[in-house]
Amino acid sequence: MFGSESLFFGAFTVFILLMLLLDLGVFSRKSHEVSFKEAAIWSAVWVSFALGFYFFLLYHGDLIHGIETMEDIKQVIKRYASTAVKVYEGDFERTVAAYRQNMAIEYITGYLLEYSLSADNIFVIILIFNSFRVKERYYKKVLFWGILGALVMRFIFIFVGAALIAKAHWILYVFGAFLLFTGIKMLFEKEGNEEIDPQKHPVVRFASKYFSVYPRYERDRFFVKKEGKFFITPLFLVVLIIEFTDLIFAVDSIPAIFGVTLDPYVVFFSNIFAILGLRSMFFFLANIMNLFHYLKYGLATLLSFIGLKLLAEPWLEDIGFERIYSFYAILIILGVSIGASLLFPLKRTEKTPAISDEIKE
């Protein structure tokens, strides 16, 4: 069973890396500004892969954990506390079908949750690019390496988190309280269009103290050699800052998805597809994010909902709360926040940050 998990995980990782290399090496040999059309196509590609994986889990999800017998499926349910799966004694096929359906629902719910939380990340990335005066034709390369690093960090966070939960199940209540606090705090936070001061950012201060930082951009290069000395460029600092930002966002998003499923593989797969879609979604939404000004309140409500769900999990199980209800709740919350944004648009003077025109050189 463990061998099957490792084999599937390895094959999945190779596939994702090949897709990323294909994008970077074949379609992006030269630095260029990503058009709305290109961003829309790649967004559709990654969403299609994510939805395709949902159907794979729906019909073949048992392959991930190498489930072949009734004893195997009972062990998986015990390991990942999937109490929503009904075991039909003496009917293996029916039990496996129920398990696949539950796994697919957990995955698509987690994916939708992570994808929506990524939207908040876009606001911050826009702010970083504007503050550091990054030219738009370099965005794609910076986001590629930033997201590649994010994949590694998410992998560590997810499997360490799963190990902690396995040892101390009560940590889920800590996650729940934290998410509820974060959601309420976000709900009452005042909007701000502040810029990041490049000289005061902790990543810049750390890098300036321990490394030689070149004072200006050198096209799309991350490192330069001048007079026999190696320097890191400001563009590489931007990559590090995006990594740092994702680390902060992961503190919210990883506990949130553990509120949907305790299976670390489902958590990882939904996270990966959401992160991979983030780069193309950035170019697709960056200049129209100000249309969705109520999305912030939707995301705050989402975090609060997941936090409450974690805190009330035993009671919800007793009253028959099903996994699919979380999916419906997330859809409704997002639908209401997006619909309200379009029905009640901001006045021109209240726009949220967008890509600065002065950067589009």
N, C-alpha and C positions, 0 to 999 in steps of 0.2 A: 504493500500500500504506500509506504513512504517512498519507494523507488519510483512509483508511478507519478507521485507529486513532483519529485525532482526532475523527472524526464519531461513532464508537461511544462513545468516552470521554465526549464532550459529551452525548450522548443519555442515557447511564447516569447522569451527574452530575445532569442536569435531573430525571430520574425520582426519584432519591434525595432531592433537595431538595424536590420536590413532596410526597413521602411524609412528610418531616419537617415541612413546613409544614402539611400536612393534619392531622397528629397534634397539633401545637402550636396551630394556629388553629381547627380545627373541634372536636376532641375535648378540648382542654385550655384553653379560654378562661379558666377560673377555676382558681386554685391549689387543689388538693385532694389528699387522701391517696389514693394508688393502691391499690385493693383487690387481693387475691390473684387474683380472677377477671379483672380488667382486665389485670393483668400477664401472666397465663397466656395470654390472648387475643392480646396484642401479641407475646409471645414466639413463639406459634404462627405469627403473621403473618410475622414476620421470618425464622423458620426455614423457612417455606414458600417465601418469596421466594428464600432462599439455595439451597434444594434445586431450585427451579424454574430457577435460573440454571445449576445443574449440568447439568440436562437440555438447556438451551439450548446449552451448550458441547459436550455430547455429540453433538448433531445439527447444530449450526451454528457451532461454535467457530472455524472458518476465516474467518468474516465479520469477526472482530475485527481481524485483520491483513490483510484484503482478499486472501486467497489465491485465485488464479484459475488459476494454471498450476503445473506441476511446478517450474519455476524459482523461483516465489514461495515455495513451501513449503520448498525447499532453503535459500533465504535466511533464512527465519524460523528454521529449525533451526540454522543457522550462527550467527545473531545471539544466540539464547537458549540455545545449547548443549544443546538437547533431544535428547541422544544416544539417549534411550529410544525415539524415534520411528524406526521402520524405514521406509526409503524403498524402495518397490517400483518399480524402473525400468520405465517403459513402462506403468505402471498407476496413473494419477493418482487415481482414485476410491478405490482401496484404500489408497493412501498418505494421502489426506485423512482417511479413516475412522480410520486408526491415529493420526493427529495429533489428531483431535477426542477420541478416547478417552483419549489421554495427557493432553491439556489438561484434560479434565473430572476425571480422577483427581488431577492436581496441584492443581486448584482445591478439590475437596472435602476433600483431605488438609490443604491449607493452612487451609481454613475451620475444620475440626475442631480443628486445632492452635491457631489463634488464639482460637477460641471457648473452648477449655479454659483457655488462659493468661489469658483475661479473668476467669475465676473468681477468680484470685489478686488481681486488681484490685479485686474486690468487697469483699474483706476490708479493704483500705486505705480505700476510699470510705466504708464503714461507720464506720471509725475516725475519718475526717475529719468526717463528719456528727455523730458523738457528741461529739468534742472541741470542735467549734465550736457545739454546741447548736442545730443547725438544726432547725426544726420540720418534721415529716414532710410536711406539705402543700406545702412548697417544694422537696422533693427533685426532683420531675419537671422543674421549670423549670431548676434548677441542672444536672441531668444532661443536659438537652437542649442547653444552651449549652456545657457541658463537652465533650460528644461532638461537637458541630459543630466546635469548635476542634481536637479530636483528629483529625477527618477531614482537616483542612488540614495538620496536622503530619505525619500518616502519609503523605499524598501527597508532601510534600517529602522525607521520609526514604526512601521507597521508590524514587523516581525518581533521587534523588542516589545511593542505594546501588547501583542498577542501573547507573548511569553509572560508578561507581567499579569495579564488578566487570568491566564491559566493558573498562575501561582496564587493570586489574590483577587478573587472575583469581585470583592467589594470596591476595587478601584473604579469599576463602572459607575458607582454612585458619586465618586469624586469627579469623574468625567462629566456626569450629568449636572452636578452643581456648577462646575466650571462653565459648561456650555450655556446653562441658564443665566448665569451672571454675565457672560460675554454678550449674549443676545440682548438682555435688558440694557446693558451698558451701550451697545451699538444703537439701540432703539432711541436712546435719549441723547446721543452724541450730536453736537452741533456740526453742521456742514462747514468745511473749510477748504479754501482754494490755495492753501499755503504751498510754497515750493520747498524743496529740500535744499539745504545749504550744503553744497558739495564738500566744503572744507571742514564742516562740523560732523559729517556723517561718521559713525564709529568705524565702518569698514575702511573709509578713506584715511582716517586718523591712524588706524592700525597698520595699514599698508604703507603709509608714508613713514611710519616709525621704523618698520623692519625691512622694507624693500626700497629699491630705487625706482621712483615713479617719474616717468617722462612727463614734461609739463604740457604737452599738446598731443592731439590725435595724429596718428600716422596711418592714414587711410583706414583699412579694416584690420590692421595688425594688432595683436595682443601683446607682443614683445618686440623690442627693437634693440639693436646693438649700436652704440655710439662711442667712438674712440676706445674700443676694446671693452666697454662696460655694458652689461645687459640691464635693460629697464623694462618695467611693465607699463603699459600705456593706459590712459584714462578709459579706453574702451574695455580693457580687461577688468578695471575697477567696477565698471557698470555691470559686467557679468557677475562679479562677486556680490555686488549689492542686490542683484536680482535673486541670487542664491540665498542670501541672507533674508531677503523679504519672504521667499517661499518657506524658509525655515520657520518664520514667525507665523505665517498662514497655516502651516502644517499643525501647529499647536492647537488650532481650532478645528481644522478639517478632519484630522485623523481620529480624535475622540468622537467627532460627529458621526463618522461612518461606522465606528464600532457600536453606535447606537442602533444601527440598521442590521449588522451582521457581525458575528464573532469569528467567522471563517477568514483567516488572514489572507488566503488566496483570493477569495472574492473581494476583499478589501483592496488588495494589491491590483487586481485586474481593473476594477472600477476606477481606482486612482490613476492608473497609467493611461487609460483611454481618455479620462478627463484632462490630464496634464498635456497629453499629446495634442488634444484639440485646442488647448489654450493658445498656442502660438498663432494658428490660423484664425482662431476666434478673435485674437487681439487685433489683427489687421482688418477683420470683417466688421468689428464693432467699435474700434477705437474712436472714430470720428462721429459716431452716433450714440455713444454711451449717455450723452446728456439727455437723450429722449427717455431714458429709463431711470429717472431721478427718484422714483419710489422703490426701486429694486433694493436699495440699502435696507429699507424697512422690511421688505420681504425676506431678505437674508437674515436679519435680526430675529424675525419671527421663526424662521426655519431653525436657527440655532437653539432658540428657546423651546421650540416644540421637541427637538431631539433630546435636549437636556431633561425636559419633563418626562419624556418617554423612558429614558434611562432610569430616572428616579422612581418612576411608577411601574417599572417592568413586571414585578411579581403580581401586582394587582391587575394589570392589563392582561396578563396571561390567564388569570382566574376568570375574567369576564369574556374571554375568547377573542381578544384583539389579534387580528391577523396581520402578517407582514405586508400584504397588499394595501392595507389601510394607510401605512406610512407613505407609500408611493402616491396614493390619491391625495393625501394631505400636502405633500411637497408640490404636486402639480397645481393644486388649488391656490396655495400660498404664492407661488411664482406667477400663476395666471392673473391673480388679483393685483399683485404689485405691478406687473407689466401693463395690464389693462388700465389701471388707475393712472399710470404714467402717460399713456397715450391719450386718455380721455381728459386729463388735466395737465397739459404741458406747462413747463416752466416759462416764465417771462424771459425775454432776451437777456435781461440784466442778471439773471440767476443761474446762468449756465455753469455746468460742472466742467472740470478741466478736460480739454481735448488736445490733440497733437498741435503743438505750436506752429504757426505759419512760418516763423522765422527759422525753424529748423529745416524746413523743406527747401533746402538749397539745391 
